[in-house]
Each structure stands twice: as structure tokens, then as C-alpha cells.
Amino acid sequence: MSIPLDEIATGPRFSPGTVYDPQLAFFDVDNTLVGNNSGLLPSDRFYAAVQAAGEGVVGVVTARQPQKAEHIIDKMGMTGFNILGNGSVIFDAATGNVIEKPLSLKGAFGVVECLQENGIHHTIQDDGVDYRWLPPAAGSRHVTQSNMGPYAYANDIWRPIGPDNGTVDFAYSMNKPFVIVAHGITEQDHRYLNVMLATGGSTLVPSQWGRMATQLGHEYVQPNGPALYDVFILHPEATKEYALEQIARQQHLGLDDIMLVGDGPNDAQAISRMGTGVAMGNAVESTLAVATHIAPTIEHDGAAIALEQLIIR
């Protein structure tokens, strides 16, 4: 597939007879607006395009928790709707209203119990804090809902090395879990994970969990093996496409009126359903395959170019 350097190209889902005239535009963050897990801001060119697009037209749709995206929303002047936590939070910047769809505590505990029993490394996004599981010593595992065993604060750009770097919370208990992220999962293991979650843990059965959804997230290419992914486990209505449907209904728009720009496997389903679905030039194959348009790569400011050529025109 030919990746453009300075203009939008047509993608596999492009229809020559269709008028592409989106009214709202949403952008993934990591590897679309900024580098993965970066604390930087999008480019000046993107900022200028957001201002030219007008009030309330541009927002983000990201797996990041609100605390890790608010600097972008604020500095870019995104005054409309923003989708955070992969769809578990919808934030209306104009009114300050927030719609949240966290996992049930009982369901989240059942999932975590399964992950721990199978030795699957994972992070729990709990009300703005990332807790990373540390496998306990052999024979020392004893998990209850009030004490889930050893978890550490996850290290990232927002929690630089310091006194609490890697601090272990041996008495961690869930407060408001939005997303559980299983790490290092192959596509085959993702299918197995779905089966495992459907069969339950040692103390809970799936009927007690409530409904859940899983999505492939960030892809990590291995030089001598299959690609590995983060897998998001979340409320079934906490997906990017469901959140976009909610916003469209509230704004009396159809999905044909929405543009979504992204790069990752967790963007593919939503991009396939939007009237204007734009894959970044650096997107994974599954996302490129369902796009109406292909933007230049992040290195060539593809997000800004998509906004200029498909919204501002």
C-alpha cells in the first residue's frame, strides 16, 4: 500500500460516489498525535488546524486515562467531546459533564483472579492510577477483594523515577476500575483469554461478573516471533465505537458525519464504522484495511494533514 507523504490518499473502503463531509473529527493519541506514551503535545500545525476547524469540532478518542490526556485537550483547545479510557469515559469539555462506564468491582476481581492464576502480567487502570501486578513468590499467593496481593505503581512519563517509583502496595484493593490491560498477548492467546474469561475463576462464575468486552490494543512487533499485544478488558459499552455512537445521537448526527483518525488495532472496528475512517500511514494492517482514507505517518504530521484536507478544506 502506497503511503502518502504530504496529502490524503484513498483507502480500501473509499467509494468514488460518496461525498465525505464529516462534521466532527476525533483523533487517537498514541502514535497518531504524539509518540506512544509520550508526555509531549501535538504539533503546532495540528493546533492551528484545530483552531481553524472551529469550536467543538475536534476531540480525542484514546485508551489513555483522563489524567494522561487532559494536557492535550486543554492546550489544543478541544472544546467539544473527548473519549478517554478506550471509551469508558466521555468528557464534554464545553459543559464539564462526564459519563463513566467502569467495570463492576465483582466482575473486575473475577477477571484479575483469572489473570493471576494464569500468570498473565497485567495493569489495572483504577480511577486515574495504573497498578501493575507483581507475581508473588511461590506458595505466597492469597487473594481477596480487600487485598489483591502485590501491585506496584506503573512507571511512565507521568510518574518519573522518584521516591515512589515501583512502590509496591501489598494491600491494594479496587476503587473504580475502568480498564484491565493484559500484557504480552498473542492473537492466539487473545482468543484463549476470551474463553478463559467466559469460564470464570476459582471463586466466581461468569454469570456473576456481568458482561465484558476485550479489544486488542497496542502492537509490539517481535523480531523472531509473533506480534504481541496489550489486550483491554472493559465494560462492553466502554468501546470507542460505542462512545462515538452516543455522541452522534446526542448531536443528532449519523456515523457518516464523523471522522475518526487512528493507527492501532483497537481503532480498526471504530474506523470501519465511521463515514470517514482515516488510518495513519504508520497504522497496523487491520486498521489500514478498513479505512476510507490514508493519512501520512505521524513523522509527516498526518493528523494535521487529515484535519486540513478533510475538515477545513
C-alpha positions, -999 to 999 in steps of 0.1 A, spaced: 0 0 0 14 34 -10 17 57 20 14 95 11 39 119 23 20 152 23 -16 146 13 -45 123 20 -48 92 -2 -78 69 -7 -81 38 13 -96 3 6 -131 15 18 -132 47 -2 -162 50 -25 -159 73 -55 -196 81 -55 -196 91 -18 -194 127 -5 -172 128 25 -183 158 46 -177 150 83 -190 174 109 -169 161 139 -134 148 139 -118 125 165 -81 115 168 -64 87 186 -34 100 207 -6 75 209 12 71 176 -13 94 159 -9 128 176 22 120 197 46 91 202 35 62 223 32 70 260 47 105 253 40 135 275 46 158 246 19 179 228 8 175 192 25 197 166 19 234 161 4 226 127 -22 204 143 -30 231 169 -35 256 141 -58 232 123 -79 226 154 -84 263 158 -93 267 121 -119 238 124 -139 258 149 -154 253 184 -163 218 194 -154 201 162 -122 182 172 -117 158 201 -95 128 211 -105 92 213 -78 74 233 -71 45 256 -54 70 279 -70 78 312 -82 114 316 -52 124 337 -29 115 308 -48 133 280 -61 164 297 -29 184 288 -36 177 251 -73 186 254 -66 218 272 -36 230 252 -51 221 218 -83 239 227 -105 209 222 -138 223 235 -162 195 225 -165 158 232 -135 137 241 -134 99 246 -110 85 272 -101 52 287 -108 35 254 -144 46 257 -150 41 294 -152 79 299 -169 105 277 -159 141 286 -178 171 273 -153 199 276 -179 226 269 -201 216 299 -177 197 321 -201 167 321 -186 133 324 -202 99 315 -183 69 331 -186 32 325 -163 14 349 -162 -23 354 -182 -38 383 -160 -45 413 -171 -81 414 -165 -86 377 -131 -69 377 -120 -90 407 -131 -122 389 -110 -112 358 -80 -103 378 -82 -136 397 -81 -154 364 -52 -134 351 -32 -140 383 -40 -178 383 -26 -180 347 4 -158 354 -6 -132 329 10 -98 336 -15 -70 337 -22 -34 347 -53 -21 363 -64 14 354 -81 24 386 -96 59 388 -66 76 373 -38 54 387 -21 25 370 -14 -5 392 10 -31 377 8 -67 390 39 -83 405 38 -121 406 42 -132 442 67 -157 455 57 -194 450 32 -205 476 26 -170 490 -5 -161 469 -36 -153 488 -60 -130 470 -92 -114 484 -112 -85 472 -98 -63 500 -62 -75 495 -53 -84 459 -17 -91 465 14 -72 453 8 -44 429 32 -16 421 26 19 407 33 16 370 62 37 357 56 60 328 62 96 317 37 109 343 53 91 371 91 96 366 117 78 387 114 91 422 107 80 458 75 61 448 89 46 416 78 10 416 64 13 451 45 -19 460 10 -17 475 6 -51 492 -29 -42 503 -42 -29 470 -80 -31 467 -100 -18 438 -117 15 439 -131 23 404 -115 0 378 -121 12 343 -98 -10 322 -77 -41 329 -48 -44 305 -33 -78 299 2 -75 285 23 -96 261 -7 -114 245 -5 -130 210 -36 -131 188 -40 -168 196 -37 -161 233 -63 -133 229 -88 -160 217 -78 -182 247 -82 -152 270 -118 -147 258 -125 -184 265 -108 -182 299 -129 -151 309 -160 -169 298 -153 -199 321 -146 -180 352 -121 -180 381 -119 -203 411 -144 -184 432 -166 -166 406 -186 -178 376 -192 -156 346 -228 -150 354 -216 -131 385 -192 -109 365 -216 -91 342 -208 -85 306 -174 -76 294 -155 -69 262 -119 -74 251 -100 -55 225 -65 -58 210 -46 -27 219 -10 -16 212 10 -39 190 47 -48 197 65 -64 168 89 -92 178 119 -98 155 118 -136 159 82 -144 169 46 -134 166 34 -99 174 24 -92 210 -4 -70 220 -19 -53 250 -55 -65 255 -80 -42 270 -107 -58 292 -135 -34 298 -173 -27 301 -190 -38 269 -203 -3 263 -169 12 270 -155 9 235 -145 37 211 -173 29 186 -200 28 213 -189 61 227 -189 76 192 -224 63 187 -235 80 219 -220 113 208 -236 111 174 -270 105 188 -266 134 213 -256 157 185 -283 145 162 -257 132 137 -251 99 120 -219 79 119 -215 91 83 -210 126 98 -180 116 119 -143 113 110 -120 91 131 -82 90 127 -62 63 143 -34 37 140 -38 8 163 -58 -25 162 -82 -11 188 -91 17 163 -100 -7 134 -135 -15 145 -145 21 151 -128 33 119 -146 7 99 -180 21 111 -174 59 107 -184 76 75 -148 89 72 -124 65 86 -87 76 84 -58 53 91 -24 69 97 4 58 74 20 41 103 -11 22 112 -13 -16 116 -26 -36 86 -60 -43 102 -66 -6 105 -53 3 71 -76 -24 56 -109 -7 68 -100 30 61 -117 53 36 -86 74 36 -49 70 44 -30 100 60 7 104 61 26 90 90 30 106 124 65 117 114 50 136 85 22 152 106 -5 130 91 -31 140 117 -28 177 109 -30 170 72 -61 149 77 -77 177 95 -67 203 69 -78 183 39 -109 166 52 -124 190 76 -111 225 68 -106 220 31 
